[in-house]
Amino acid sequence: MINKMYIILEACKKVHGSDFTKKSRKREIIYARAAFINIVRTKYGRKVSLESIGEVLGGLDHATVLHAYDRTNADRDGRYLLEREFRNVLQSFQNAIKNIIAIKDIEEIKLYTNDLVGTIERLEDEADYLMLQIIKLQEVEQPKDERTFLDDIAELPADLKQEFEKYKWLPFKKMQESREHYKMNVEHKPVY
């Protein structure tokens, strides 16, 4: 987490144009530090300690960090939120880190990967189950004795399909094309 905070800090320093980690009581420095603390606490919550935030900010103690956060938090004191200058700094910092690629810890990546693998396996199982249901429905809707001509052809081995196509299907298609070409009307006689 410390590495992530340093990356965020560098982006914020670049936007601010000065090193706000140096001890100073100037308003623009105080607002910059408070905005950084607000962003880190909002992003990581209690995963990151007040002491580690203070360490990144040049050795601030946890009470100073907490005080600054309280002044930026609407649920607490929130006084800085009333200051336009602070809100501008906070907004510029938020915009700056919005474009930073989220760096994930190895453990986070492993956990995310395991979640994805589990989801994929679950979806594959569900797809297999649904395929079985489709097959069962097809068998119920179409009993073996009511099979169609196309069902029988579909189950033929590949070599018999080729033979059927070559000697039966293609001549039949040519005969149909010929009838259409010459506009022949052939009356169908029932076959008994």
N, C-alpha and C positions, 0 to 999 in steps of 0.2 A: 504494500500500500504506500510505503514511503516514496518509492520510485514514481508511482502515479502522481502523488502530491507534488513532487519536484517538477514533473512534466507540466502539470497544471500551473504551478507557480511561475515557471519560465514563460508560459504563454501569457499569463496575467501581467508579468513584468514587462513583456514586450508591448502589450497594449497600453499599459500605464505610462511607460516611457521612463520609469525610474525604479530604483531598487527600494521597494517599500519594506524590506526585511530589516533595514537599518533602523536603529532606535531614533525615533523622532516623534514629536507631539504635534506636528503640522496636521491640519485637518485632512488634506488630500492623502497623506500617508496613512493616517488612522482609518480613513474610509477604505483605502485600498486593502489594508490588512483585514478589516472587518468583512469586506466583500469576498476576499479569498477564503476566510474562515467559513462564511456562510455557504459558499459553493462546495467546499470540502465536506462540511457537515451534512449538507443537503444530499450530496451525491453518495456518501459512504455511511452516514449516520454514526452509530456507535461502533462500527467496525474499526474505526480509527480513533485513537485516544486523543484527548485534549493535549496531553504532553507531547505526542508526536507531531501534532499540528504546530504547537509552540516551537518545537525543535526545528521544523522546516522554516518557520518564520524568524529564525535567528536567535532562538533561545528564550522565547516568551514562556512564562509559567502558565500552568493550566488555568489558574484563576483569571488571568488576563484574557486568555483565549475564550473562556466561558463568558466573561463579561461582554466581550466584543460580539460573540454569537448571540447572546441574549438581546443585545441592542439591534441586531439585524433580523430577529425572529419575530414575526407578527404575533405569535402566541405568547411571547414573553414581553419584555420591555418595548422592543421594536421602535425605538426613537429614531434610529438612523433611517428607517423606511420613510419617515416624514421629510427627510432632506433630499431635495432634488439632486444635489451633487453626488450623494451616496448612491441613489438609484441609478444615475448615469454610469457611475463606475461599475456597479454590480451588473448592469445590463451589458456593458462593453466586455466585461470579463466572461459573462455567460455566452456571449456571441463568439468570443475568442476560443473557448473550450468546446463549443458545439462542433467545431470542425476537427477537433483532435480525435484521432482514432482511439477507441476504448481499448486499452491494453489490459488483457486478461491474465490472471495468474494461471500457472500450469494446472493447479487444482480446479480452478473454475472451468478451464477448457476441458479437462477430463470429465468433470461432472456434466457439462453441457453435451459433450460427445456421447457419454453413456446415456443421457436422457434421449438424445436423438436416435441412438441405436435401439433403445427400448421401444421408442415410438415406431420406428420402422418395422421392428419385429412384430409388434402388436398389429400394425396395419397389414403386414403380410399374412399373419394368421387370420385376420378378419377377411382379407381377400380370398384366401383359400376356403374359408367357411362359406362365404357368399357364392363362390364358384360351385361348391358341392350342392348348395341349395338350388342353384339354377339348374344343375344337371338333374337333381331329383324332380324338380318341377317339370322339366322337359319330358322325363320318363313318365310322369303321372299324366301329363296332358296328351302324350302321344304313345299309346301302348305299342308293343312290338308288332302286333298284327295289323296295325293301322299305319304302318310306315309308308312314306311316299317314295316315289321313284328316285327323287333327288337324294333322299337319305341313303338309299341302297348304293347309289353311285358314289356318294361321298365316302362310304366305307370300303370301297374297292381298293386293292393294292395299286400302287403307282403304275406298274406296267399294264394292268388291266384297264386303268383309266385312260392311258395313252392309246391303247388298242381301241377302246370304245370311241374315243374322240376321233381317231383316224378313220375307222371303218363305219361308224354309225352316225356320229354327231355331225361331222363335216359334210358328208353326203346329204344328210337331212337339211342342213342349213343352205346348201347350194340349191337343193330342190325348192326350198321356200323362196330364195332370192329369184329363182327362175320364174316361179309363179307370179311373184310381185312384178317382175320386169315385163312379163307378157300379159299381165292382168288376167290371169286365169282364175276362174272360180271353180273349185273342185268341191263337189258335194261329198260330205263325209257319210259313208255308209257305216252303220253300226257293225262292229266286229263281234261275231258270236263264237 
